[in-house]
Amino acid sequence: MKNIGFITTNKMFAQSFAETIKTRPELDYNIFLLFNPQQAIVDAEVMKTNIAIIDVVNENSAVSEISENFLFLCEKLRKNIPECQILLLASQYDKSNREKVINAVKNKIADDFVLYDNSLEYLFAKLAAF
């Protein structure tokens, strides 16, 4: 069983995702919802997180911008939990956002990304690949 830490401030989306996972026992995931980005690193360590899903659209910043906190969060996860895979969720509508997410993967700050317009099945396939 893999432990997934979902780091987001979007509670409705995260809770819906967690409920969907529960209806699919073949996925064999434990989902931990981490709504406080400032506490997420410690929580991920305690939960022995195998995969961190990070929602890169921050409601406290412009949608077109990934905050420095996001990059810092990825770097701290890499440092503190090197075996943890990092999957980014990003908006498909914002070119700047997409470019920053792609660069984060190219620079090995994150392992992969999924855009919001993809299906849940696609997201599950990405998770299964980890």
C-alpha angles and dihedrals in degrees: 000000000000124000114224122195111201108203111197144117091221100098097177093054094044094048091048090050091049092050091050090053090052091057090055107060091170088072089067097205133144109212122209116188111216108190097167110073091191090059097035098098094054091043092050091051093049092047091049090234116206095182128026116200109198122195100213097193104093116199089212093061136048112286089236093062135070106210125233085245089067093054091044090050092053092048092049091049089051091050099042100035106024093173092056115106116220121216119183126209113206143169116264092207100064115075094194091050092050092049093051092049092048090049091050089056093044090051091048093242085124133018102224145337141221125202120226094244092063120099126257088246089059091050090049090050090053091050091048089054091062 
